[in-house]
Amino acid sequence: MTCALCNKFQGKWNLSDTRLRGMNRHRIVPRFTWEEMQCSATSCYSCNILISGCRGCFSQHGIEESEIIHGILRFYYPTTLDNAVKQEASKDLIFLMKGGRRFEVQLFCTEDDDCPIPDSWDYIPVSRRTSPRTDSDMAIVTIKGWISSCIVTHCTPECFCDSPDNPPLPTRVVDVGLDDDSVKLIEPKGAVRAKYICLSHCWGLAQIITTTKSTLADRKRAIPWRSLSKTFRDAISLTRALGIKYIWIDSLCIIQDDARDWDVESSNMAAIYTNGHLTIAATMSANGAGGLFRDTPDFEVSGNAPPSDKNGKGEPYRLFFRERIDHHIDMA
């Protein structure tokens, strides 16, 4: 059984009823209040599951229920779909919070789990559980797998992934060393070729470490670990974990108070990023203190669905809730 509120969670819609939002095709159903869902949960076991999963996510991310203004259900579809047929979509609960914040909860099951609840929902999106930390060993293995797949399958000349195996190093790169005490800036002499990683980051308002005319010699001797921002430390650690020796960071690899150096290096910036083995984008950090890595836990809700008859036993279910993982920048 489902109620009028959670019955909207069925989520099989004709694509002509969807619209594009940024990089996603989506459909929104009417909004609801958290109080309405709590009220429904007293008599609707499906709403009770949604409440339990969302509360678990709220607790993990320090969200107070009193901060919720209202919620909406959103269904995301692949943008590659081009025909007006009913398709499966991801199912998210989006909560609008006081202060303009937004928190999106994604519901899914895994391929190993049967989810017989509820029939009127049509289906439960299938996904895989992710590592609870984006810097875990499991996450590093995943990144290496993505890079390997990219190298093997994205090999056409027009593809951005088609960079040289061992490109010429930029004028300066940071040698990540073997440990935190061996980081330094180097200026390769001659046509030195090797893989390197680039960092794309937001400087923010707070002062971050830079290379200037007066500090260049010091940077080439050593860069103290404690002097690096959290984002820089995370990027260097990730570079080491991926087995790459060098990383290019603009504030360290361009002499900031040298106009001529800026002219030369800025004109080469497109080639620097193009030739990089990988670009790390610190998109979740507004400044150097934000770092790269995040906690990405999920919350499990399991139990037995209501029995189909008085003497029967309901089928077991196992669902997962997590903050939505978005691989694109959404346009509000």
Order of alpha helices (4+ residues) and beta strands (2+ residues): beta-beta-alpha-alpha-beta-beta-beta-alpha-beta-beta-beta-alpha-alpha-beta-alpha-alpha-alpha-beta-beta-beta
